Amino acid sequence: MDLRIFTEPQQGASYDTLLRIAKAAEELGYDAFFRSDHYLKMGDVDGLPGPTDAWITLAGLARETSRIRLGTLMTAATFRLPGVLAIQVAQVDAMSGGRVELGLGAGWYEAEHTAYGIPFPKAKFGRLEEQLAIVTGLWQTKVGETFDFEGTYYQLKDSPALPKPVQERVPVLIGGTGAKRTPALAARYADEFNLPFASVEDTRAQFGRVREAAREYGRNPEELVYSSALVACVGTNDAEVARRAAAIGREPAELRENGLAGTPDEVVDKIGRYAEAGTQRFYFQILDLDDLDHLELIASRVASQLG
C-alpha cells in the first residue's frame, strides 16, 4: 500500500512551507508529495500569503528532493493550453530525474477563474478529453516525427512534440465520480484512477465502473492503479485527535466518518476496509501544514502496520 501526502496550498502556504512538507515526507518514507492546482482559497480561511502555482512549485521541489515522486491532484485543464502543459510537465520530469506524475481534471471552481481572469467554459469535459489526447500524443510521438491534432477546441499542426519526458511514460491520473464518461476516459488514458473523499461503498462501485470500462475498451483493468484520497487527522489518543481536528476547523466525529481519522489503529482498520473495496494507494490530505509531527505519527504508527 503506497501512502502519499496530498496538500491544498491555496488554503494558505508559501513555497517554503511546501518545501518543508515535501522534504519531511521524503525523509519519512512516503511514496509521493502531491498538491492541488487552485488559485483561490475555499471556505473560512485567509489564504495568506496567497496562491502558489502547482507546476512552478513542483519544478522547485524537483531540484530540492531526490527520491519522492511529485504530482498534482488535479491540474485544471482550464488553466493551461495542452501543448504548453506537455512542455511544462516534461521539463519538470527532466528536472526531477523522472519522478513526475500528472493528474489532470476538467476544472470546476468558477470563482478562481473569475478572480484571476481565466476563462471558465461551459463545455469542460470535452476540453479535458482533447487535452489528454494532445498531451499524451505529444509525448508518444517519436523524435524526428511531428504531431497533428484537429479537435473541436484545440488544433495542432506540425508540432515537433518536444521536449520528451525522462520517463518512458509519465503516469497520468484521472479521477472523479462520474458514472460513464469519467470511467471511459480513465480506461483510455489513465495509469491511475483516483477517487477523492468517497465512502467505502461508493469507492467499490466506482472502481467497478472503471474496471468494466477498461474491459470494454479492450484493456486489462489490472493495468490501472486504484487510489483514494481522504483528509487525515491522526492522534495517539482522543485528545490529540480533537486538537488536530480543531486546528483544521473540523469535528472529530465527522472526520472519523468521512476521513482517515482517529488513533493509528482506527486508521489502519479503515484503510483495510478501503483496501477490500479495491484501493491500492492512499493520498493523505494534510491540511495543517505546520504540523510535521502529524506526518511522523502517520509514518511511524500507520505506515509501519501496512508493510
C-alpha positions in Angstrom: 0.0 0.0 0.0 1.6 3.2 -1.2 1.0 6.2 1.2 1.3 9.7 -0.3 1.0 13.2 1.1 -1.6 15.5 -0.6 -1.7 19.2 0.2 -4.0 22.1 -0.5 -1.7 25.2 -0.7 -4.5 27.6 -1.8 -5.7 27.4 1.8 -2.6 29.2 2.9 1.0 28.1 2.2 4.2 29.6 0.9 6.7 27.7 -1.2 9.0 27.3 1.8 6.2 25.7 3.8 5.6 23.2 0.9 9.3 22.5 0.7 9.4 21.6 4.4 6.4 19.2 4.0 7.9 17.6 0.8 11.3 17.1 2.5 9.7 15.7 5.6 7.6 13.4 3.5 10.7 12.2 1.7 12.7 11.6 4.9 9.8 9.7 6.5 9.5 7.3 3.6 6.3 8.5 1.9 6.0 7.5 -1.7 5.0 10.9 -3.1 4.2 14.5 -2.5 1.2 15.8 -4.4 -0.6 19.2 -4.4 -3.8 20.7 -5.6 -4.0 23.1 -8.5 -6.0 26.0 -7.3 -5.6 29.8 -7.3 -8.3 30.7 -4.7 -8.9 29.7 -1.1 -12.0 27.8 -0.2 -14.1 28.3 3.0 -13.3 30.3 6.1 -9.5 30.8 5.8 -7.5 33.9 4.9 -5.4 32.0 2.3 -2.3 34.0 3.1 0.2 34.6 1.7 -1.7 33.8 -1.4 -1.7 31.1 -4.1 1.3 29.3 -5.5 1.4 27.8 -8.9 1.3 24.0 -9.0 3.9 23.4 -11.7 6.3 26.1 -10.5 6.1 24.6 -7.1 6.9 21.1 -8.4 9.7 22.4 -10.5 11.3 23.8 -7.4 10.7 20.7 -5.4 12.2 18.6 -8.3 15.6 20.2 -7.6 15.4 20.1 -3.8 14.3 16.4 -3.4 15.9 13.2 -4.7 13.5 10.3 -4.2 9.9 11.2 -3.6 7.5 11.3 -6.6 5.8 14.6 -7.4 2.4 15.3 -8.9 -1.0 17.1 -9.0 -4.5 16.1 -7.8 -5.6 17.5 -10.2 -4.2 20.0 -12.7 -7.1 22.1 -14.1 -7.4 21.7 -17.8 -8.9 25.3 -17.9 -5.6 26.8 -16.6 -3.2 25.8 -19.4 -3.2 25.1 -23.1 -2.4 21.4 -23.6 0.7 21.9 -25.7 2.2 24.2 -23.0 1.2 21.8 -20.3 3.0 18.9 -22.1 6.2 21.1 -22.2 5.9 22.0 -18.6 5.4 18.5 -17.3 8.2 17.1 -19.5 10.6 19.8 -18.2 9.7 19.1 -14.6 10.1 15.4 -15.2 13.6 16.1 -16.5 14.4 18.4 -13.6 13.4 15.6 -11.2 15.2 12.8 -12.9 11.9 11.1 -13.9 9.7 11.5 -10.8 6.7 13.4 -12.1 3.0 12.2 -12.3 0.2 14.2 -14.0 -3.2 14.3 -12.5 -5.5 16.1 -15.0 -9.1 17.2 -14.4 -11.6 19.4 -16.1 -11.5 22.2 -13.6 -14.6 23.2 -11.6 -14.1 26.2 -9.3 -15.6 29.1 -11.2 -14.8 31.7 -8.6 -11.0 31.3 -9.0 -11.3 31.7 -12.7 -13.3 35.0 -12.2 -10.8 36.2 -9.6 -7.8 35.8 -11.9 -9.3 36.4 -15.4 -9.2 32.8 -16.5 -12.0 31.8 -19.0 -14.4 29.3 -17.5 -16.0 27.4 -20.4 -19.3 25.6 -20.1 -18.1 22.6 -22.1 -15.3 21.5 -19.9 -15.3 17.7 -20.2 -14.8 17.8 -24.0 -11.8 20.1 -23.5 -10.4 17.7 -20.9 -10.7 14.8 -23.3 -8.9 16.7 -26.0 -6.2 17.8 -23.6 -5.5 14.2 -22.6 -5.3 13.2 -26.3 -2.9 16.0 -27.0 -0.6 15.8 -24.0 -0.2 12.0 -24.3 0.0 12.2 -28.1 2.9 14.7 -28.0 4.8 12.6 -25.5 4.3 9.4 -27.6 5.4 11.0 -30.9 8.8 9.7 -31.9 11.7 12.1 -32.0 12.0 13.4 -35.6 8.3 13.0 -36.3 5.6 15.6 -36.0 2.2 15.6 -34.2 -1.1 16.9 -35.6 -4.4 17.3 -33.9 -7.7 18.6 -35.2 -10.3 18.9 -32.5 -13.3 20.9 -31.6 -11.3 23.0 -29.0 -7.7 22.6 -30.0 -5.8 22.3 -33.2 -2.0 21.5 -33.6 -0.2 21.4 -36.9 3.4 20.1 -37.5 4.3 20.1 -33.8 7.8 18.8 -33.2 6.4 17.3 -30.0 9.4 18.3 -27.9 10.7 18.1 -25.3 10.2 14.5 -24.2 9.8 13.4 -20.6 12.6 11.4 -19.0 10.2 8.7 -18.1 9.2 6.4 -21.0 5.6 7.0 -19.8 4.6 9.8 -17.3 1.9 8.3 -15.2 -1.4 10.0 -15.9 -4.1 10.2 -13.2 -7.8 10.7 -13.9 -10.4 10.8 -11.2 -14.0 11.7 -10.3 -17.4 10.3 -9.5 -19.0 10.4 -13.0 -20.6 7.1 -13.8 -20.0 6.9 -17.5 -17.8 9.4 -19.2 -15.1 9.5 -16.4 -14.6 5.7 -16.3 -14.4 5.7 -20.1 -11.8 8.4 -20.1 -9.8 6.6 -17.5 -9.9 3.4 -19.5 -8.4 5.1 -22.4 -5.8 7.4 -20.9 -5.2 6.7 -17.2 -2.4 4.9 -15.5 -4.1 5.5 -12.2 -7.7 6.2 -11.2 -8.3 8.3 -8.1 -11.5 8.8 -6.2 -11.4 11.6 -3.6 -13.4 11.9 -0.5 -15.7 9.0 -1.1 -17.2 6.3 1.2 -16.1 2.7 1.1 -19.3 1.7 -0.7 -19.0 4.5 -3.3 -15.4 3.6 -3.9 -16.1 0.0 -4.5 -18.9 0.9 -7.0 -16.8 3.5 -8.9 -13.8 1.3 -9.2 -16.1 -1.4 -10.5 -17.3 1.0 -13.2 -13.7 1.8 -14.2 -12.7 -1.8 -14.4 -15.7 -2.6 -16.6 -14.9 0.4 -18.8 -11.3 -0.8 -19.2 -12.6 -4.2 -20.3 -14.9 -2.7 -22.8 -12.0 -0.6 -24.2 -10.0 -3.8 -24.6 -7.6 -3.1 -21.7 -6.7 -5.2 -18.7 -8.2 -3.5 -15.6 -5.2 -4.6 -13.6 -3.0 -2.2 -15.6 -4.5 0.7 -13.6 -3.7 1.7 -10.1 -6.8 2.4 -8.0 -6.4 5.1 -5.3 -8.3 7.1 -2.7 -7.8 10.5 -1.2 -9.1 11.3 2.2 -8.5 14.0 4.8 -6.1 12.8 7.6 -6.4 13.6 11.3 -4.5 11.1 13.3 -3.6 11.2 17.0 -2.2 8.9 19.6 -5.4 9.5 21.7 -8.7 11.2 21.6 -7.4 14.5 22.9 -4.7 14.7 20.2 -7.3 13.8 17.5 -9.5 16.6 18.9 -6.7 19.1 18.9 -5.8 18.3 15.3 -9.4 18.4 14.2 -9.8 21.8 15.8 -6.7 23.1 14.0 -8.4 22.5 10.7 -11.9 23.6 11.7 -13.4 20.1 11.7 -15.2 17.9 14.2 -13.6 14.6 15.3 -16.8 12.6 14.8 -17.3 13.9 11.2 -13.6 13.3 10.4 -13.8 9.7 11.7 -16.8 9.1 9.4 -15.5 10.9 6.3 -11.8 10.8 6.6 -8.8 8.9 7.9 -9.2 10.0 11.5 -8.7 8.6 14.9 -5.9 6.6 16.6 -3.4 4.8 14.4 -5.2 1.5 14.9 -8.5 3.1 13.9 -7.0 4.5 10.7 -5.3 1.2 9.8 -8.6 -0.5 10.2 -10.3 2.0 7.9 -7.6 1.7 5.3 -8.2 -2.1 5.4 -11.8 -1.6 4.6 -10.9 0.6 1.6 -8.3 -2.0 0.5 -11.1 -4.6 0.5 -13.0 -2.2 -1.8 -10.1 -2.1 -4.2 -7.9 0.8 -3.0 -4.3 0.2 -3.7 -2.8 3.6 -2.9 -3.8 6.3 -0.4 -3.4 10.1 -0.5 -3.5 11.6 3.0 -4.9 15.1 2.6 -2.8 17.2 5.1 -4.5 20.5 5.9 -2.3 21.8 8.8 1.0 22.2 7.0 2.8 23.4 10.2 2.2 20.1 12.0 5.2 18.0 10.9 4.6 15.7 13.9 1.4 14.6 12.2 3.4 13.2 9.3 5.8 11.5 11.6 3.0 9.8 13.5 1.3 8.5 10.4 4.7 7.2 9.1 5.7 5.5 12.4 2.3 4.2 13.6 0.2 3.8 10.4 2.5 3.1 7.5 4.5 0.7 9.7 1.5 -1.5 10.1 0.7 -1.7 6.4 4.1 -3.2 5.4 
